[in-house]
Amino acid sequence: MCLYIVNSFEDMDEKSFEHIAGRLRDRAAMQARRFGLDIADAEDIAQDVMLRMWQMRDDLDRFRSPEALAMTIARRQVLNSFRRRQPESMDAVPADLASTAYGPLEDIEDKDNEEWLAARLARLPETWHTILYMRQVERCGGSEIAARLGIKESSVRTLLARARKILLEKMKERR
């Protein structure tokens, strides 16, 4: 099938591209879904992949497998979409939570506790910190974290447990 695709891209017109693109589009959407995107976002990624493939149609004969190229473009588009997302700020505290402090001493203690925790989080290995952040702040599930980071779901559970254990031990030492 790949040889047929490569040969058919050489003298590509819109109609013949549409004939081949259906299969590639479905594969690109499935690739995006594997990264945890919802159906609408996966379809957007697939559409972007098809647009990019159409723009590259004159150069596609240089590639051994246009299908592999489409999967690579899809993967990179997904990663770019993750990078473009605005992370939720950990500094934004709702007003009703901020008003629970009883006075300046409690404010100082709260600030000290936040600084201490931030320092401990910064000392965690980057993968542990990322997994903990995605789970606690972004509320991602284990399978979504695994898909985004390209690791096994069992590894996510293990690393999350280790990060939590380390932080808990440090908190016990601090008391």
N, C-alpha and C positions, 0 to 999 in steps of 0.2 A: 504493500500500500504506500509506503514512504517513497519508493522510487517513482511511483505514479504521481505522487504529490509533487516531488521535486521536478519531474519533467513537465508537469502541467503548469508550474509557476513561471516557466520561461517565457511563454507568450500569453501572459495572463490578461484577460479582459474581465470586466465586472461580473458577467454571468458565470464564467468558469470559476472565478474566485468564490462566488456565493455557493457554488456546488460543493467545493472543498471545505469552505469555511464553517459549515454547519457542524461537522465533526470536531474541528479544532476549537470552535466556540464552546461546545459542550465540555470538552476536556479542560479548557481554560476555566470555565465556571466551576467544574468539580475540583480543580486545583485550588481555586480561591476558597471554596467551601471547606477544604481540608485545613485551612488556616483559621477556621472559626468564624468566617464572615457569614452574615445572614444572606438569604437568597438575593435580595435586591442589590447588596454591595457586590456579591459574587457576579451577578449579571453585569454590573457596571465595569468590573474588572475584565470580564470576558469581552465586553464591547470595546474597551480600550485596547485589549490584545488584538482584536480583529482590525481595528483602525491602524495600529502599529504594523501589523502584518501587511495590510493593504499598502501602506506607505513604503514598505520595504519590498514590495512584490518584484521589483526589477533586480534586486540583489539576493533573493531567496535561493537562487540556484547555487550560491556559494556555500550554503549550509547543507550538511549531510541529512539532517532530519528537521523539516519545518515543524513537525509536531513537537519535537524536543525544544525547538526555539520558542514555540508558542507557550509551552509550559514554563520555560525560563522567564519569558516576558511576564507571564501571569504571576509567578512567584515574586518577581521584583516589583510589580505593580502593587501587590498586596503589602509587601514590606514598606514600600513608599507610603501607602495609605496609613499604615500603623504609625509611621514617623510623623505624618502630617496631623494626626489627632492631637488635640490639646490635652495634656494630662490634667487631671483634677488637682487643684492646689490643696496641699495639706495645711496651708496656713489659714485658709478661709474657715473661720469658726463661726457658726451661727450665733446671733446676738443673744439668744436665750441661754446658750451654754456658757458664753463668756460672762454673763452676769451672775453666775453661781458662786463666784469667789467672794469670800467674806471680808477681805481687806487686803492691804498691801503685802502682808506676810504670805498669805496664800498665793497672791500673784507671783511673788518671788519664787516660792516653792514650785508652782506650776511651770514657770519659765525654766527653772533649774532642771526639773524633771524632763521637760521637752528637750532641752539641750543635751542632757545625759543620754536620753533615748536616741536622739539624732546621731550622737557620737558613736553609740554602740551599733546602730544600723549602718553607719558609714564603714565600720570595721568588718562587717560581714563580707564574705566573698560576693562578687558582683552578681553571680547567678542566683545566689540565695536571696540577696536583697531584691533583685528583680522579681523573683517568684513571690516573695513575701508582699511586695508592693502590689503586684498584679492581683493577688488573692485578697488582701485586706483593704486596699484602696479602690482598685478598679472592679473588685468583686467578680473576678473571672473564675471560672470553674477549672478543675484540674486538666480536663481534656483541651480546653481552649488555651491554657498556659502552655501545655505540651506542644500543641500545634504551632503556637506563635514562636516558641523558642527552639522548636525542632528537636525535642527530647521526648523520652517515653513518659507516659502518665505516671507510672510507678516511680520514676525518678523525681517527678514533681512532688509527689507525696513525701518521698524520703527527704528531699532537700528542704521542703517546707517544714517538716517535723524537726529537722536539725536546726534550722534557723530559729524556730520558736523555742526549742530547748535551750539553745545558747542564750537567747535573750532572757528567758525565765531564770536560768542559773545566774546570770549577771544581776538580775533584779533581786534575787534572794541574797546575793553577796552584798548588795548595796544596803539592804535593810540592816 
